[in-house]
Amino acid sequence: MPPSASASPSSAASGGTSSSASGEVAGSWLATTGGKAVALLVNGDQAGLFATGGTVCSGSASATAIRLKCADGNTDRGEGTVESVGRTTLKVKWSGSVGTETYTRAEGGRLPSGLPTAGLGS
């Protein structure tokens, strides 16, 4: 049932279903919330989130939960529960003020240009 085992390194790197994020959650996801672009990246058991306005977060992910710590101290997306995941959509219920957010898988595993990069090393 794997949709594309060779599509990207992130999906190939997550062969397990319990010790790391499942292949279904792994990847690059995009949402628009409150007029801001939000990018959620999951690679194995690592996660990162970037939002327009400069929010940069990193943390961990599993098939059922995402835990992030944001550089600016924002806790709106500190802990999230994966409610559903499909080939093209991911629904995460955040414990903070954001609530439930629906993401769309980025085409070709690539994010659009113009996303915030504050705090990124390269």
C-alpha positions in Angstrom: 0.0 0.0 0.0 3.0 2.5 0.0 2.0 5.1 -2.6 5.6 5.9 -3.7 8.4 4.4 -1.8 11.1 6.1 -3.9 9.4 9.6 -4.1 11.5 11.3 -1.5 14.2 10.5 1.1 11.8 11.4 3.9 9.3 8.7 2.9 12.0 6.1 2.4 13.6 6.9 5.7 10.5 6.1 7.7 9.8 2.4 7.1 8.6 1.7 10.7 5.2 2.4 12.0 5.7 2.7 15.8 9.2 4.0 16.5 9.1 6.8 14.0 6.5 8.8 12.1 4.8 6.5 9.6 5.5 7.0 5.9 2.0 8.5 5.6 2.8 11.4 8.0 6.3 11.9 6.7 6.7 14.6 4.1 6.1 18.3 3.4 2.6 19.7 4.3 1.1 23.2 3.7 -1.8 25.0 5.2 -3.1 28.6 5.3 -4.4 29.7 8.7 -5.4 33.2 9.6 -4.0 34.5 6.3 -0.5 33.0 7.0 1.2 30.2 5.1 2.2 27.3 7.4 4.6 24.6 6.3 5.0 21.4 8.4 7.8 19.1 7.6 8.1 15.6 9.0 11.2 13.4 8.4 11.4 10.2 10.4 10.8 11.2 14.1 11.8 14.8 13.5 9.4 17.7 12.7 9.7 21.3 11.8 7.2 24.1 11.3 7.6 27.4 9.5 4.9 30.2 9.3 4.9 33.5 7.5 5.7 36.2 10.1 8.8 34.4 11.2 7.6 31.5 13.4 10.1 28.7 13.3 9.6 25.6 15.4 11.3 22.2 15.7 10.6 19.0 17.6 9.4 15.4 17.2 6.7 13.5 15.4 5.2 10.1 15.5 2.3 8.5 13.6 -0.1 10.0 16.2 1.4 13.1 17.7 3.6 16.1 16.9 5.5 18.1 19.6 7.2 21.4 18.8 9.1 24.1 20.5 9.1 27.4 18.7 12.1 29.8 18.8 9.9 32.8 19.6 8.2 31.0 22.6 4.9 30.6 20.8 2.9 27.6 22.1 0.0 27.7 19.7 1.3 24.6 18.0 3.3 23.1 20.9 1.5 19.7 20.9 -0.7 18.2 18.2 -2.6 15.0 17.7 -2.8 13.5 14.2 -6.5 13.1 13.6 -6.2 11.8 10.1 -3.7 11.4 7.3 -4.2 10.5 3.6 -2.3 10.7 0.4 -2.9 14.4 0.1 -4.3 15.7 3.4 -3.1 15.7 7.1 -5.4 16.9 9.9 -3.7 17.9 13.2 -5.5 19.1 16.3 -3.2 21.5 18.2 -3.6 21.9 21.9 -3.0 25.7 21.6 -5.2 28.4 20.2 -4.9 27.2 16.6 -7.2 24.3 17.1 -7.6 21.9 14.2 -5.5 22.6 11.1 -5.8 20.8 7.7 -2.6 20.5 5.6 -2.2 19.6 2.0 0.9 17.5 0.9 3.3 19.7 -1.1 3.6 18.6 -4.7 6.8 16.8 -5.6 8.0 17.1 -2.0 8.9 20.8 -2.6 7.8 23.8 -0.7 7.0 27.1 -2.5 9.4 29.9 -2.4 9.0 32.8 0.1 8.6 30.8 3.3 10.4 32.3 6.4 13.9 31.1 7.1 14.8 32.9 10.2 17.1 30.8 12.4 17.9 28.3 9.7 21.6 27.4 9.4 21.9 27.4 5.6 
